[in-house]
Amino acid sequence: MNFNHKLMNNNYTNRDMVAVKKLLKNKNIILTQSKKVEEFEKKWSKWLNVKYSTFVNSGSSANYISISILKALNKNKNKNEIIVPSLTWVSDINSVIMNGYKPVFVDIDLENLSMSTDQVLKKINKRTLAVFITHAQGFNGLTNRLLNFLKKKKISLIEDVCESHGATHNNKKLGTFGLISNFSFYYAHHMTTIEGGMICTNSKKIYELSKIFRSHGMAREAKNKKFESQLIKKYKNLSPQFIFLYPTLNFRNNEIGAIMGINQLKSLNQNNLKRTKNFKIFLQNLDEKKYWKNYDVKGSCNYAFPIILKTSSLKKRDYFESQLNKYNIEFRRGNAGGGNQLRQPYLKNKVRLKNFKQFKNVEKVHFFGYYIGNYPDLKKEKILKITKILNNISF
């Protein structure tokens, strides 16, 4: 079969490569974290409309550092629970566990593949420290009801926007609602720095902590002279350049990643419009008798085409997959993160909840949900060919 549709397509362009080569030709350039990293952080902050951004080596690192900062700021040790979605990337959950907190799981809404507001509100109690929301695959997971409730209860919101660059809620970009937000620049996402992530906030304190946690926990990374002088007086027997405040690692990125990010950012808005147009064409031409189509697309910006089968037959599902393989349409089952995280072995001794089947929506996605590639240079003719193939599958 000559037809082929890859799951991922490299986002980098010839313009990106020219910029990288120009950088490398400068013999005096510092390739580790330096001026280009700072420039990218400032440009990203302006694009997102936040005060501060910290460039790190992955979205997963951004997740981990964000929860580490929450821990460092948490004065009430009785608040030890963080509400998380059952459909997310593994690093969100591991960031909670590795910082000593208890993940409290909720089901998702099929309309946006994000955590159910109803379930979040039911799970919030006096031990809840934060809600860690994942805006999955370009959809907006926020509701006014959720935001108002969290504000009323003074519960922190952390936004994972790793898959939803440019998506909005109430015409405002995701990643600007929470105390902290995270982005990923993995090569198949909306834009790429090859590998990379960003931590964003409007809090100067959190910003300084993010830089400290990014670089071995070193106090000098905060670039706060008053803070540094206080520490130097407090720790007189330590070298001022080597005061390590927290047990963390090196999560820095580099100048090559930054120059890629600076250039990629120039095309992000335009590419997002193309992806959004692609998704509308895909949905409009998909057979609603066979596939779920009732997504809440308002404000969405999807880097992939989600597919949820209406059948509940595993036999028919397996046949569906065989047809995708026949036509060389690369796919992933389980959607973002492989489906229901509660079924994963890494949680076996971490979470007591055994009746994970109670989360009916994520279970549906786990067994009958997929995603396939949506990239800016995808032509309408090919999208129509894909939907024709999907619609002709008999199940």
N, C-alpha and C positions, 0 to 999 in steps of 0.2 A: 504494500500500500504506500503510494507516494506521499500522501498527506502526512504532515507532521506539525505538532504544536507543543512547543517546549513550555515547561512550567515557569521557567525564569529566563530573563533576557538581561544581559549586562546593560546597565544604565549608563556607563561611562562612554564618552564621545571622543572624537579626535581632538576637539578643543581642550578636553581635560588632559589628554596625553601631552599636548603641546605645552600646557601650563606646567605639568610635572617635569618635563624635559628642561624647560626654562629654569625651573627651580634647581634642578640637579647640576646645571651648567655653572652655577655660582659656587666656586670652590670654597668660599668662606661661609657658606650656609650651614646653619645648625639644623640637622634633620630631625632630632628629637623635639619634643614640645617646646615651641618658641613663639616668635612673633606672628606667624601665619595661623597658629592655633588661636591666639588671642583675637586676631582679625576675624576668623571664622566664627568664633563665639559671639562677637559683637554683631556681625551681620545676621547670624541666626536669631539673636535676641530681637533685633529690629524687625525681622520677617515675622516672628511669632508674636511680637508686641509684649515682651516681658523684659524685666530689668537685667536679669543675669542668666548666663548659660555657661555650662562647664562641659567641654569636649572630652570624652573618654573613649576607651578602646572597643566598646560594644554596648548595645542596648541592655544586655544582661548585666554588665557592670553598672550601668545607670540605675537599673532596678535595685541591685544590691546596695549601692551607696545611698540611695534614697531611703531605704528602710534602716540602714545603719545610722543615718542622720536622725531619723525619727527616734531611734533608740537613745542616741546621745542627748536628745532634747527632752525625752520623756521623764518627767519628775514623779509621776504617779505609777509606781511599779505594779499596782493592781490592774492597770490597764495593759493587758497582755494579749489581746486578741485583735487580729486584723482580718476584715472580711474580704474574701477573694472570690473570683468567679471560678466555676468548675471547668470552663473553657478558656484557656489562656496558654501562654508560653511557660515552660517549666521554670524559668528563672524568676518569674514573679513569686511563685510558691516557695521556691528554695531560698529566695531573699528573706522571706518571712521566717522560715524555719531556721536558717543559719544565724539569724539575729536573736533567736531564742523566743520568738513569738508563736502563738498558736494561730494557724490559718483556719478561718471559719468559712466554709464553702456555701455558695448559693447557686441555684440553677440560673440558666440564661433565658432571655427572650429570643425567639426565633426571628423576630423582626429586625434585630440588630446584632445578634450573636453575642450580646454583652449581658452583664449580670442583671437579673430581674430586680427592678426597684422594689416591688412588693416584698420579695424575699429578703432583700438587704434591710429594709425597715423592720422586718420581723426579727432579724438576727441581732440587731443592735441592742446592746445592754451596757451596764455600768463598767464592763471590762473592755469594751471596744475602744481601741486606740485610733484606728483609722479604717477607711474603706479604700482598697487598692483596686481601682477599676481598670479593665482592659478594653480599649476601643478596638474591637477585633475587625481586622480586614477592611478598614476604611469606613466603618460605620460609627456613628455617634452613639455612645452608650449612656449619655447623660439625660436626665429629666429634670425639669424645674422642681418637681416634688422632692427628688433626692437631694438636690442642692440646697433647697430651703430647709429640709430636715437636718442635714449635716451642719448647716450654719446655726440653726436653733440649738442643737445639742453640742455645738463646739467640737465636732469630730472632724479630724483632718481627712482630706481627700488627696490621694496620690493617683495621678493619671499615667497609665501606660499608653502612650500614643505611638508606639513603635511601628504599628501597621496603618496609621491613619494621618499621616502628614497632610495638613491642609483641610481636613474635615472640620466641620463647624457645629456648634450648638447655639441657637439664637443668633446666627450670623457672626459668631465669635469663635476663633480657632480653638479647637481642642488643645489642651496643654496649657491653657491660661486660666482654668477654673480651680485647679487644685493647689495645695500648698507647695507641691513639687510635681513636676511632670518629667517623663522619660521619652526619648526618641531613639530609634535605631537607624543606622545608615548601612545596614547589610546590603550587599550588592544587588539583591533582587527587590528591595523595598522602593519606596517612592523616589528616593535619591540615595546616592551611595558615596561613601568615603572608603570603599572596599570592605573594611570592617570599621565600626565606629558607633558611638552613641552620644546623646546629649542629656544633661540634667538641667532643668530650667526652673526658675523660681523668681519671685519678686521680693524675697527676703534676703537682705544682705548677710545676716547671720548664717542662713542655710547655704548661701553661695560660698561663704568663706569655709564652712565645714566641708562642702563638696570638693573644694580644692585640696583641703587637708586629707580627706579620705581618698582622693584620687592618687595621692603621692605619698604612700607609706605611712600616712598619719603625721607627717612633718608639719610642725606649727608654722614654719616660715612660709609655707605655701599659701597661707591666708592673705599674705601681703597687707597685714594690719599691724603697723608699727607699735601702736599703743598696746595691743594684745600681746605682741612679741616681747615688748619691754617688761610687761607684767610677768610673763613666763620666765624670762631670763632672771628676774629677781627671785622668783619662786624656786627655780631649779638652778641654783648657783653652781652646783657641781657638774652641770652638763654643758657641753659645747652649745652655744646659742644657735648654731646652724643645724644641730642634730637633736632637737627635742621632739620625740615621737609621742603624740597624745593618745592615739587610738591603735588597736591591733588591726591593721588593714594591710593592703598590698599595693602594688603598682598597677594602676588602671589608666595610665596616661596613653594618649594617642601621639601622633607625630605630624611633622610639617607636610609630608606627602598627603596624608589623609586630609589635612586641613585645606590644602590647595585644591584637592578634589572637591571638597565640600563647598568651598567658595564658588567654584565654577558651576557645580551641579545646582546650587541654589538659584542661579540665574535662570534656569529653565524649569524650576519646580512648579511654579504656578501654571505655566503653559502645559507642561506634561500632565499635571493633575486634571486640567480641563479635558485633555484627550482621553485619559483613563475614565473620567466620568461619562463622557460621550460614549465610549466603548461599552461601558456597563449598561447604559440605557438601551443601546442596540441589542445587547445580549439578552437582557430581561424581556424586552418587547417581543422578541422572536422565540422565546422559550415556551414549550408546551406546558400550560398550567395544569393540565390533567396528570402530568407525570412528575412535574417539578414544583417545589415551593417557590412562589414568586412574591409573596407579601412582605417584602423587605421595606423598612423605613429608610428610604433613600435620601430624604431631606438632609442636606449638609454633608452627605457621604462623599468619600473619595477613595475608591476601591482599587488596590493594586492587584487584585485577583478576582476571578469570577467564582462566587460561591454557588455550589449546587447541593440541594437537599432533595433526595428522592422521596416521593410520596408513598411508595411501597414500603411494607414492613417485612418483606420476604427476603431472607438472606440469600436464597437461591437466585432470585431475580437481581439482587444487588451484585452477586458474583458474575452474573451474565452481563450486567451493565459494565462492570470493570473490564471484562474480557473484550467488550466492544471498544472501549476507550483504548485498550492496548492494541487492538487490531488496527485502529486508525492513528496510532502513534500520538495520542493525546495524553501528555504526561499529567499526572494528577497526584493529589495527596488525599487520603481518606481521613476523616476526623476533623477536617478544617484546621483552624489555628491550634497548633500544639498537639495535634493527634487525637483530639476528642476529649472525653471525660478524664480529667487528671486524677480523679479518685480511683481509677482502675490501674494506675501506674505503680510499678513495684517500689519506686523510691518512697512512696507514701505508706507502705505497708505497716511499718512500725511507728509512724508519725501521727496518724490520724485514726481515731477510734471509730469513726463513722463507717459502718459496713454496708448499710443499705443504700449504696450509691445509686441504685436503680430508681430511687425516689425522685431523682433529678431527670424528669422525663424528656425535657427539651435537649439537654446536653447528651442524653443517651441516644436520642434520635440522630443528632449530628455525629456522635461517635460511630454509629454503625452505618448511617446512610447519608452522611454529609461529606462534601468534597470541596476542593478548590482547584481551579486551573488558571493558567497565566493570563494576565491582562497588562500589556505594556504599551507605552505611548505610540510606538510605530506600528501597532496592530491595525490592519486595514479592515474596513467594513466588510469587504467580500469574504475575508477569512472568518470573521465573526459569524457571518451568515452561514458559512460552510460548517462551522462548529455546531451551531444551533440545529442545523439540518441533520447532522449526524446524530446529535443527542435526541432529537425528536423522532427519529426513525428507529431508535432502539426499542424493541418490543419487550415490555416487562409490565 
